[in-house]
């Protein structure tokens, strides 16, 4: 079993591209005129050998997006293609490493990590949480991770089981707050929720809303300059990372 010390950086994304001619054939969409691309972040630990795991959501093709996920989700178990490249019409390419304040390193930089995920934005943040939580305790103490996960409805929550497993495995170090932006009314219709009141369903408690200062204060670690554990001469000990659609990131 690999150790998180084998790789201290944030793994890069992989971009999958279906060339236009191939996309028309694979997606059965003669109206596809341009190449179709989608980037995915692995959720598996970077020390994993011989494989990696992705979260792929299937969207039908539409101009400007969709299609790659539908193709990937349509593959059969054990199906493979060793001829990826320009000759196959299916391209895959690694992106450059992600940089955070001049470095892609995750470990030994912060005592507290806050993660704000919107929808499929959970994928890269889940991997960061996994890397940070598997860090062995050092003299300075292992990092704590706080996740605020925003979705429209309960059924839209991805990786619920995997997230709960981390909560149980790292009690006191990993906390999770779910928030929903839409709830059904008595007529079964949906409406946007702007408040921060909690609502209960089954064994889960959810906040309501896309996000607010009050929600951030309750779900995320405090800023470094108000954290009593931070030495005035030390580097910042809190990092907040946000991932989601462009509109979601802008709202935060």
PyMOL commands that set and color helices and strands:
alter all, ss='L'
color gray80, all
select helices_A, chain A and resi 4-6+20-26+68-73+119-133+154-156+160-169+213-219+224-226+246-251
alter helices_A, ss='H'
color red, helices_A
select strands_A, chain A and resi 13-18+36-41+90-94+112-118+144-151+174-180+182-184+190-192+199-201+204-208+238-243
alter strands_A, ss='S'
color yellow, strands_A
deselect
rebuild
show_as cartoon
